[in-house]
Amino acid sequence: MAFRIPFNPSTWGQAERGAAKAVVDSGELVMGERCIEFEAAFAAHIGCDHAIMVNSGSSANLLAMSALAHSSLQEGERWHSIAPGAEVIVPALAWPTTVWPIVQVGAKPVFVDCESDTLQMTGSLVEEAITPQTVGIVVVHALGSATNVGEIINIAQRHGVWLFEDSCQALGVVWNGKKVGSFGVMGSFSFSSSQITTIEGGMVVTNDEPLANVLRALRTNGWVRPTRSNHEAATRHSGIDPQSLFVSAGFNFRPTEINAATGLEQLKRLDRLNDARRTVARHFDSELETLTHAGCLNLVRHDGRSVPAPLGYPVLCSSRDARDSLRDHLETASIETRPWLGGSIVQHPAFKAVEYRVSGELHCADRVTDCCVCWGANPDMTADDIRYVVEAVRGYFQANTP
């Protein structure tokens, strides 16, 4: 029997297709009531007061950083806003769209390494990176795992800086009984090919109402009509029609009603999908543990205080050549693979034109770049699919281990 094991196939079903068709049939396509409904449902799911939907997870990150650099928030001094010369701490293991928004609002990213077993950055590494120029910390809960966000938010509070959670690959992940994305001043999520999909889409969540109003205005070119602060803004600018009042620069990051309608259906199934992902990953853990004892590879671990929702199954090989060879073997067997995010992001040529700082060494991030390969842990994988992947991995090492 021929198998093809995709990395992250679509989880859409008839309910999503029906929801999309209902939007098309209604003729109400632009951001409207379904978006409002999805935002409310999503905020409740994460445990935050406000959720602002946008057209992608990348836009969510840029919107959040732009809000933290917004002049109206600088006036309140509730936290250190992003200003020229500011530094923002971020893990070196990151996707570019985590880092570009920091650069785009005029701040300097400061990269820190990760620990070797979970591949998440640690509080001690963050603490060492803090300087008088530090205004914030960005954590990345990658591939459905969790950073020790409780430890890092304590550091942020102690130093008077903000914490932002990039949770674009961690929807439904729990740390110490609380969903990630709800710990910091804001959290971001993606709905493109992560735990749920709305074709494209993203969300920013927060418990801060003034910040939520800034996010809503920035999402729509600085237009305050869709925000709860409209009455106050209209009073302060009474010479302009409040139906077309712009209070700042901004973006067109609006989602569509199709995105929101399908997101509502996907959200209903999220817990079941994540349970299935965890089950698949546990099978891989059990079946491949012997390879770690034999020194063939290392499995990535999850902290016991977290409830993961794996988006992929990463392993670390002994060298780049071993990684490349295993990857090629799996791809030949029709098992789709990925690297770990972008690996150590500072190794990419795009960063030659970026001003940044590295705190300490990036030994683990560099090793991940060289040695990590991931395959799928998707919720529709059957016992036969799992067995096929396990046999392919074991077969490779049996054929290539002296």
N, C-alpha and C positions, 0 to 999 in steps of 0.2 A: 504494500500500500504506500502511495506517495503522500508525504506530508508537506505542508507549508505552514510554518509557525510565524505569523506576523508579530511585529513588536507590540503594536498597540492598535488593534482593529477597532472600527466603529462599534459603539454600543447602542446605536439607534435601533429602534424597533417600530412597530406599527403606530404606537402612541405618538412618537415624535413626528413621524411622517404625517399623521392626522392633524397634529397641532400646527405644523407648518402649512398644510393645505387650508386649514381653517383661517389662518391669518391672510393668506393670499385671497381666499374667497371673500373675506370681510372688506378688503380694500384698505384697511388701516395698517400700513406697513412701517411707518416711521415710529420712533420712540414714543410710546404711549402707555396705555393702561396695563398691557401685559408686562412691560418693563417694570412698572411700579409694583405689580404683583410679585414678579420674580425677585426684585430687590427686597421686598418685605419678607418673603419666604427664605431667601438666602441669609439675610441678617439674623433671622430667628434660628436658622440651622447653625450658624457659626457662634451665635451668642453675643452679637454686637447690636448697637442701637441703629446704626445706619449702614446701608450698602448702596454703592453708586455703581451702576453697570456701565461698562464701556465696550468698545468694539474689539478689544483684545487684551490679553494679559500684559503685553508689552506697553500698551497704552495705559493700563492700570498703574504700572510702575512709573511711567513718565508723569502721569497725572499726580501721583502721590508726591514725587520729588518736587514737582512744580508747586504744589500746595505748600510744602515745607519751606519753599523759598518765597512765598507770596508776601507782599508788603503788609497786608492787613493782619497777618499772623505775627509778623515781626513786631508790630506795635504793641501787642499784648504781652510779649515776653513770657509766655507760658512755657516755652522751651526755646532752646537755641535754634534759630532758623538758619537756613542755608544762606550764606553770604559769600562774597568773593574771599578766597583764602581758606574757606572752611574745609575740614576733612571729614570724610564719612568712611567708617570701617566696614569692610565687606569681605566675604570669603573669596579666596583665589579660585576655588572650585565653583564656578558660576556660569550662567548663560549670559551672553553679551547684553541682553535687554534688562538684566539686573543692574549692569554697570553703566551703560550709556546714559540713562537718565541722570545719574549722579554727575557725570561729566557735562551733560547738556544744560544743567542748571548752574554750572560754574563752580562746582565743588571738586575736590581732589579725592579720588578713591584711595583708600589705604588697605592693601590686601594682607590677609592673614592666612596661615596654613590650617590644615584640618588634622584631627586625630586619625590614627592609622586603622582603627577597627570600624568606626561608624562613618568615617569620611565627613564628619561635621566639624565646624569650627568650635572651639572651646572657650569657656570664660577666661581661662588664664591667658590664652593667646590674644583675646580681645583686650584684656586689661593691660597687657604689655604694649598694645598699639595706641592707647589713648594718649593724646597730647593736649595742650591748651587750645589747639585749633580744632579738636574733635567736637562735632555738633551732633553726630548720630551714629547709630550702628544698624546695619542691614544684615539680617540673617536670611539664609536660603534653606528652606526645608525641601531638600532635593529628592526626586524620584520616590516620593511617598514616604519619606522618613522624616525624622524630627531632630532639630538641634535642641540642646538643653536650654530652652528659651527661658525657663524659670531662673537659671543662673545668670543668663545674660541680661535679663531685664533688671535684676538686682544691681548689676554693674552699671547699667544705664542710669538707673535712679540715683545711685550713689554719686555718679559723676555729673548728674544734671544734664544728660543728653537723651535724645529720643531713640526709640527702638522701632524699626520698621521690619515687618515680616514679609519676605517674598515667599508666598505659599502657593505659587502658581502650579507646582507639582505635588501639592500636599492637601488637597481638599478632603476633609474628613479625618485627617490625621489628628491624633490626640496626644497631648503631653500632660502627664500628671492629672488626668481627668478633665482637661480643658482643651478645646479645639485650637490648633495652631491658627494663627492669623488674628486671634482675639487678645493677644498679650500686649502688643505694642500700641503706639499711637495710631498706626494703620496696618492693615495687611492687604496683600494683593492676591488675586486668583486668576487662573486662566481656564477658558472653556474651549480651547481649540482641539487638543488631542490629549488632554490630561484626564482626571478622574471622570469628568463628564464633558460632553461636547455640545456646543450650540452652533456648530460650524466654525465660527470665530466668535470670540467674546471674552470679557474679563470683568472683574469686580474689584472695587476697593471698599474695605469695611473699616469702620471707626466708631468709637463711642463719643467722639467730640463733635457736638453740633455745629459750632462755628467752622470747624475744619470741614465738616460734611458740606456746609453751604459753599465754601470756597471750591471744593471738589466739583460740586454740581455746576457752578458758574464756569469753571475752567473747562469742563467737559463740553460746554456749548458756546465756545468762543467768548467767554466772559459775560455771557448773557445771564441776568439774574432772574428772569421770569420763571424758570423752573425751580427756583430755590425757595426755601422757607423764609429767607431774609428779605424777600422782595419788598415787603411793606416798609421796612426800615430803610432799605436802599432807595426806594421811591420817594420817601420823605426827605432824605438827604439830597436828592437830585430832582427836586420837584419841577424843574424846567424841562425835563425830558419825559416823554410818554413812557410809563412804566412797562408797557407791552414790548418796548424795544429799547431796553436800558442795558448798556454794556459797562461793566465796572472794572474790567481788567482785560489784559490779553488772555488768550485761551486757545483751545483746540476744537476741532470737530471730531470728537471721540464717541459720538452717539451710536448705540447699538440699534438694531432693528427689532420690530415686534416678532419676527420669525425667530431671531436669536433667543428672545426671552420666553416665547411660548414653548420652544423645544427644551429650554433650560428648566422650565417648570416640570416637564415630564421626566427629564433626566434626574432632577433632584429627588424625585419620589423613589428612584431606584438606587440612589447613591450608596446607601448603607449596605444593600445586598451586593452590589458590585464590589465594594471594598472588602466585604467579608470573603468573597470569592478570591480576590487578589491575595489576601492574607493566607488563605488555604493553599493556593498554588505555591506561594513562596515557602511556606512551611514544608511542603513536599520536597522542594528543591533543597532546602536546608538539610532535611533528613537523608536524602539520597546522595548528596555530594559531600557530606561531612568527612567521609573516609578519604577523600582527595586532599582535604586540608591536613589530615594526619600524615599523609604520604608526602607532603611538601609540594604538591602539584599546583595548588592555588589557595588563595585565602578568600573566605566568604565575608561579605560586609554584614556587620551586626547592627541590630537595633537596640537602643537603650531600653532596659526593662520597664522604665517609667512611661514609655511611649506605646501607642497603638498605631502601627504603621498602616499604610495603604499602598503597597508597592506598585509603582508604575513600570518597573523593570526589575530584572534580577542581575545585579552587578557582581562580578568576581574579579580578583586581582591575580594575574599570572606572575611568574617569577621574573620575567623580562619583557621588553618590547617585542623581541622576536617570537617569544612564546605566545604573547597576546595576539600578534598578527597571525600566527599560524593557527591558533585556536579559532580566531574570528573567521579566517578563510575556510577552515574546515566546517564551521557551523553554517556559513553562508552557502557553501556548496551543498550542504544537506538541507537547504531551503529553510534555515532558521535565521530570521532577520535579527541583526545585531545593531547596537549603538555604542559609542563611547560614553563615558560619564559626563553628561552635559558638554561643556566646551573644554573639559580638562582644566589645567592651570591657565586661566584666561590671559595672563600676561605673556604667555608664549606666542600668542597669535600676532601676526604682523599688524593688525589693525591698531594695536596698542603702542606701536612705535611713535605714533603722533599724539599720544595721550600723556598728560602729566599725572603721574601717580606715585605712590610710595609703597614699598614692601616692608612690612614689619617682621623682623626676624628672617628665617629661612622658609622656603616653600618645598621642603623635601617630600612631604607626603603628597601634596598637590602635584608635584612633578612626577612622582611615581604613578599616581593615578592616570596622568596623561599618557604615560608610557605603557602601563600594564593592565589597565582596566578594560573589560568588555562587558556589555549588558545584553541580555536577551529578554524576551517578553515574559510577563507574569500576568497575562490578561485574564479577565474573569470568565471568559468562555473556553478556557483551556480544559480539555478533557483529560482523563487519566491516561489515555493513549498518547495525547500530545505531550504530557509531562514525561511519560516513559520514553518517548522518542528523543526528547531533548537530553534527558539523563543518559541514555545509551550513546548518544552522539558525543557528549562530553567525555564520558568514561572511555569510549572507544578511542577518542583522540589520544588520551593520556596513556592508554594501554599500548598504543602503537608508537608513542613517542617518548616513553620513559625507559631509560636503560634498565 
